[in-house]
Amino acid sequence: MTHKLPPGPGPRDACNCGSLRKASRRMSQLYDLALAPSGLKCTQFAILAELDRAGPRAHLSVRELAAAMVMDRSTLGHNLRPLQRERLLELRPAPDDRRKRCIELTKDGRITLRRARALWADAESRFEKLFGKRPAARLRTILHGIATHEKFESLPGGGHVDR
């Protein structure tokens, strides 16, 4: 079954940002519910997955991870604290510059991520059943284009706002 738009006029709020944020909150609810048995929220899962993608020898700095996540450093820091408390990741001085902090997945972080991936895959499957495989693929393409568009990258601060 694929998603069909409701009959009648479009959304009351024709604002792209508002519509995207509402959809994002709905998606976060779906994925947070699916991830609940792992103890992770979707943003925490995304952080662990990004660290895993970078590999154990990447030595990603807080700044580099924030850029990869399209997130400002203060928001990333807020999201890192519970993951540190749970010993799913560690912040260490960078091997090349002791002033720079690097983030590394711990063994427990890798185990938690591996368990959470199955829950994530289930949420992906449920979304695609509800919305349709092709529309979901188109949506990912559009969202990726927004996240990586060069015009956004040229904003002051690389599109990131550090508060």
Phi, psi and omega in degrees: 000130179256158181289131175244138178291144178294150179292161177095194184294163179289195182299147178297326181260102182277009180285125180301315183296313180298317179295318180294320180293321177296315179297320179297318178296321179296316179296318178300320178299315180300310184287322177298319178297316180295323183277351185312316180299338180276344184084003181258151167264165185297325178294320178295318177301315181298321178296311180298319180295321179294319177296320179295318179299323181292332179093160186292339183259006185289329182051055179294131175278166177301317180298316180294319178293319178301316179295317180296328181271356186052057186219146176284157186297324181292321177294318177299314179303318178300322181281338180283327186305310180295329178291326175292314180303320180278001180060038177268341175210163178229146171255129181226157174297142179294144180296331183265343182207105186295344178282338182269138178258134177249152182248133180228141172289141173268175176300315178298325178296318178294320179295314179298317179298316180300316178294320182289333180300322179294320178294320178298315180299323177296318178295320177300315180297316179297319179297315181295327175294319181287316189261336183103142182296312182293314177299324179295319178295319178296318179300315179300320179297314179297313182295321176298319178299320177294315184293332186245006183299132184299331179295325177287325180296332183274002175296153178307134181080015180070022180089000180254142179249112176267126181259000000 
